[in-house]
């Protein structure tokens, strides 16, 4: 997938991320992994995906450190795919994407909703700044060029100079 990144976007973290998880089967496999699926047959049965596409996506997720391939049986060798810390860190992204999809539907059209495990109450995820708890709205929060930015990236984000957080 890395070949799909345009030359001018190589330093963009969004472009680099989409190079790993931008293919829709990949996000669906990760969603299944968050729901506890670990075995090839489970993914294949649930997603109705061809074995060649599933094999390819599992290799990509493993090569990029999102899943770990672990042997669970010998004679014959059988493997499962377990989320790594890096893979688990994508859950808020997938939850937010699902919530965005649901926001476009009437309540009776939603086939899956996010709820509080203890109360069963539906929740609405938002993305917030960890330090302040403020919602990341586009009026208050914008991108700025980082320390490794090229001249093109610095030009694109010339209007804002970042102030690093203490300890960064």
N, C-alpha and C positions, 0 to 999 in steps of 0.2 A: 503493500500500500504506500510505502514511502515515495514511490515514483509518482504518485498523484499530487504531491506537493509542488506548487509552482516555485520556480527558482526565487522569485522575489518574496515568497512567503516563508522561506526556510527558517527564519528566525522567529516567526510568529508562533506563540505557544498554541493558539487555536488551530492553526494549520497543522502543526506537528501532532496535536492530539487527534485531530480528525484522521490523520494518516494511520493511527492505530485503531481507533474505535468508530470511525465514521461510516463504516459499512453497516447497514441496518441489521444483518444477521448477527454481527458482533454484539450489538447492544442487547439483542434478544437473548443471546447465549448468556451474557452477563446477568440479565434479569433473571433467567432461570437459575443461575448459580446463586444469586441472592435468595432465591426461594428454596435453596437446598439441593438442587440437582448437582450431581458430580460425575455421573457416568455417561459415556458416549451414547448409549442406548436411550437413556432418559432424555437427553437433549434432542436426539433424533426423533423420538416418539412424540414429544411434546411440541416441537417446532415443525415437524413434517418437513425436515430439511434433508437434502441428499447427503449421503455419506461423504462424498468428495468435498462439498462445500463446508460441511461441518468439520471435517479433518483439517481443511485449510484454515478455517477461522480459529480452531483450537490451537493449531500450531502458532498462528500469529499472536494469540492471547498469551500463550506460554512463552514464546520468544520475547515478548515485550514485558514479561514479568507480572502480568495481571492474574494468570492462573498458574498453578504448579501441577505438573503431571506426577502422580504418585501411583506406584504399583500397589494394588490391593489383593492380587492373587498371582500365584505362580502355577505353571503347568496346566494350562497355558497362562502366559503373562497377561494380566488385565490391569488397566490403569483407570484412575479417576482423575478429575480435574477440580482442584480446590482453589478457591480464591486466596490470593496473597494479600498482604496489607495494602499493597498498591492497588490491587483489584477492588478490595473493599472500600478504598477511598473514593471510588467512582459512584458509590451508592447514592449520595446526595444529588449527583448529576442526573442519574436515571430517575430518581424520585421526582425531581423537579421537572424533567421532561414529561413524565407521565402526568403530573399535575397540570402542566401547560396544555397537554392534549385534552385532559378532562375539562379544563376551563372553557373549551370551545364547544362543549356538549351540554345538553340539558341534563339535569340530574338523573332522569330515568333512562338516559342513553349510556350511562357510564357502566362499563363491565368490571371495572376494578377501581377501588378507591383506597386511599391511604387513611388508616385509622390508628388511634391510640390503642395499643394491645390490651391495656387494662380496662379502659372504659368503653371501647368500641366506637368512640366519637370520631367522626371524620375530621381530619386535620388538613390544613392548607400550608404546604411548605413555602418558605420564602428564603432568599439568599441574603445573609447578613454579614456584616463585618464582624469578625471574631472578637476584636478588641473592644468595639463600642456597642455591638448589638444592633447597629443601625441597618435598616434595609438598604440594599444596594440599588437605589433608584438612579436612573440616568441623569437626573438633574443635579444630584450631589456627587456622583462617583463617575469618573471618566478614566480612560487609559492614559498612561504617560510612558515615555520612553524609559527603559530600564538601563542599568549600567552597561549591559552588553549590546545595546541597540546600535544598529548601523546608522549611517548618515541618513538614509532614506526613512528609517523608523523614527529617528530624531526629528526629521522634518515633518513627518506625518503627525507627530504628537508634540509639536513645538510649543503649544499653548500652556502646558502644565509642567512644572518642575517638581518631581517627587521628593518628599522628605522621608528618608528611611525611618522605620520604627526603631526604637532602642533595642539593641540585641540582634538586629537583622544583619 
